[in-house]
Amino acid sequence: MGVSHPMERKSNRNAKSNMRNNYYVGDNLARKFNEPVNPYSEREARRRQARKIAQIKAKHKRNMTKAVVIGACGAAVVLVCAMLLYVTSAHTQLQNEISSLESERAAMQEVNDSKEYDIESSVNLDEVIKVATEELGMVRSSASQIITYETQDNEYVQQKAEIPTE
């Protein structure tokens, strides 16, 4: 070590004291020394980076799941609306068909009533008695042959056995 300038010595002393603090001052800028690389801190940094990436992927997966659920709900709403429109149109169509059939039934009932009246008016009871007695040889019943009885039901009467004689 040779002779040095007093300012350089002072500067060197400042540099040495700053080196202890990991700073180097050689000009008007203060820079931090390159710290030695610690393999453990690099491993930790990789682990942190991997955790961040895993968190980002998990968040992305949750967002995708939410998007799929929202999309499925939207599709379900659209499907329900389409089905509602279909059912409403089918109901309207059936109502129109019912109205048409009721009109047709009313017209048929009118024709039926008209034909029934024609049939009832075409039967002459006197003509039936004349044909029965003169052509078929039937005899009118006398009052002693007619038996009347009371029934609780107002339905048809079916004879299942002989009527007893008195």
C-alpha positions as CSV (number, residue, x, y, z in Angstrom):
1,M,0.0,0.0,0.0
2,G,1.5,3.1,-1.0
3,V,0.9,6.7,-0.2
4,S,-2.7,7.7,-0.6
5,H,-4.3,10.9,-0.7
6,P,-6.1,11.9,2.6
7,M,-9.4,12.2,0.9
8,E,-9.1,8.7,-0.6
9,R,-8.4,7.3,2.9
10,K,-11.5,9.0,4.2
11,S,-13.5,7.7,1.3
12,N,-12.1,4.2,1.8
13,R,-13.0,4.3,5.4
14,N,-16.6,5.4,4.5
15,A,-16.6,2.6,1.9
16,K,-15.5,0.0,4.5
17,S,-18.1,1.2,7.0
18,N,-20.7,1.2,4.3
19,M,-19.7,-2.3,3.2
20,R,-20.7,-3.5,6.6
21,N,-24.1,-2.1,6.0
22,N,-24.1,-3.6,2.5
23,Y,-24.0,-0.2,0.8
24,Y,-21.3,1.2,-1.4
25,V,-20.8,4.9,-1.8
26,G,-18.3,5.7,-4.5
27,D,-20.0,8.6,-6.1
28,N,-23.1,10.6,-5.5
29,L,-25.3,7.4,-5.8
30,A,-25.8,4.9,-3.0
31,R,-26.2,1.4,-4.4
32,K,-26.8,-1.8,-2.5
33,F,-24.2,-4.5,-2.9
34,N,-25.2,-7.7,-4.7
35,E,-26.0,-10.0,-1.8
36,P,-24.8,-13.5,-2.1
37,V,-27.4,-15.9,-3.5
38,N,-28.9,-18.2,-0.9
39,P,-30.2,-21.4,-2.5
40,Y,-32.8,-21.7,0.2
41,S,-34.3,-18.4,-0.6
42,E,-34.5,-19.3,-4.3
43,R,-36.3,-22.5,-3.4
44,E,-38.6,-20.5,-1.2
45,A,-39.2,-18.1,-4.0
46,R,-40.0,-21.0,-6.4
47,R,-42.4,-22.4,-3.8
48,R,-44.1,-19.0,-3.4
49,Q,-44.4,-18.7,-7.2
50,A,-45.8,-22.2,-7.4
51,R,-48.3,-21.3,-4.6
52,K,-49.3,-18.2,-6.5
53,I,-49.8,-20.1,-9.7
54,A,-51.9,-22.7,-7.9
55,Q,-54.0,-20.0,-6.3
56,I,-54.5,-18.3,-9.7
57,K,-55.5,-21.7,-11.2
58,A,-57.9,-22.4,-8.3
59,K,-59.5,-19.0,-8.7
60,H,-59.7,-19.5,-12.5
61,K,-61.4,-22.9,-11.9
62,R,-63.9,-21.4,-9.4
63,N,-64.7,-18.6,-11.9
64,M,-65.2,-21.2,-14.7
65,T,-67.4,-23.2,-12.4
66,K,-69.5,-20.1,-11.6
67,A,-69.7,-19.4,-15.3
68,V,-70.8,-22.9,-16.1
69,V,-73.5,-22.8,-13.4
70,I,-74.7,-19.4,-14.5
71,G,-74.8,-20.6,-18.1
72,A,-76.7,-23.7,-17.1
73,C,-79.2,-21.6,-15.1
74,G,-79.7,-19.4,-18.1
75,A,-80.2,-22.3,-20.4
76,A,-82.7,-23.8,-17.9
77,V,-84.6,-20.4,-17.9
78,V,-84.7,-20.3,-21.7
79,L,-85.9,-23.9,-21.8
80,V,-88.7,-23.3,-19.3
81,C,-89.8,-20.2,-21.2
82,A,-89.9,-22.2,-24.5
83,M,-91.9,-25.0,-22.8
84,L,-94.3,-22.4,-21.4
85,L,-94.8,-20.9,-24.8
86,Y,-95.4,-24.4,-26.2
87,V,-97.9,-25.3,-23.5
88,T,-99.7,-22.0,-23.9
89,S,-100.0,-22.4,-27.7
90,A,-101.1,-26.0,-27.2
91,H,-103.7,-24.9,-24.7
92,T,-105.0,-22.2,-27.1
93,Q,-105.2,-24.7,-29.9
94,L,-107.1,-27.2,-27.7
95,Q,-109.5,-24.4,-26.6
96,N,-110.2,-23.6,-30.3
97,E,-110.8,-27.3,-31.0
98,I,-113.1,-27.6,-28.0
99,S,-115.1,-24.6,-29.3
100,S,-115.3,-26.1,-32.7
101,L,-116.5,-29.5,-31.4
102,E,-119.1,-27.8,-29.1
103,S,-120.5,-26.0,-32.1
104,E,-120.6,-29.2,-34.1
105,R,-122.3,-31.0,-31.2
106,A,-124.9,-28.3,-30.9
107,A,-125.6,-28.6,-34.6
108,M,-125.9,-32.4,-34.4
109,Q,-128.1,-32.1,-31.3
110,E,-130.4,-29.8,-33.3
111,V,-130.6,-32.3,-36.2
112,N,-131.1,-35.2,-33.8
113,D,-134.0,-33.4,-32.0
114,S,-135.6,-32.6,-35.4
115,K,-135.4,-36.2,-36.5
116,E,-136.7,-37.5,-33.2
117,Y,-139.7,-35.2,-33.5
118,D,-140.3,-36.4,-37.0
119,I,-140.2,-40.1,-35.8
120,E,-142.6,-39.4,-32.9
121,S,-145.0,-37.5,-35.1
122,S,-144.9,-40.2,-37.8
123,V,-146.2,-42.9,-35.4
124,N,-150.0,-43.0,-35.2
125,L,-151.2,-45.1,-32.2
126,D,-154.5,-45.8,-33.8
127,E,-152.7,-47.2,-36.9
128,V,-150.6,-49.5,-34.6
129,I,-153.8,-50.8,-32.8
130,K,-155.5,-51.5,-36.1
131,V,-152.6,-53.4,-37.5
132,A,-152.2,-55.4,-34.3
133,T,-155.8,-56.4,-34.0
134,E,-156.8,-56.9,-37.6
135,E,-153.6,-58.2,-39.3
136,L,-151.8,-59.9,-36.4
137,G,-154.8,-61.2,-34.5
138,M,-153.9,-59.7,-31.2
139,V,-156.6,-58.9,-28.6
140,R,-156.8,-55.9,-26.4
141,S,-156.3,-56.6,-22.7
142,S,-159.3,-56.3,-20.3
143,A,-159.1,-54.4,-17.0
144,S,-158.9,-57.6,-15.0
145,Q,-155.7,-58.6,-16.9
146,I,-153.9,-55.4,-16.0
147,I,-151.9,-55.5,-12.7
148,T,-150.4,-52.3,-11.3
149,Y,-147.7,-52.1,-8.6
150,E,-145.7,-49.3,-6.9
151,T,-141.9,-49.2,-7.1
152,Q,-139.3,-47.1,-5.3
153,D,-137.0,-46.9,-8.3
154,N,-137.7,-44.8,-11.3
155,E,-135.7,-47.1,-13.6
156,Y,-136.5,-49.7,-16.1
157,V,-138.5,-52.8,-14.9
158,Q,-137.2,-56.2,-16.0
159,Q,-139.3,-59.3,-15.4
160,K,-137.2,-62.1,-14.0
161,A,-140.0,-64.5,-13.0
162,E,-143.6,-65.2,-13.7
163,I,-146.1,-62.8,-12.2
164,P,-148.2,-64.7,-9.6
165,T,-151.9,-64.9,-10.2
166,E,-154.4,-64.1,-7.5
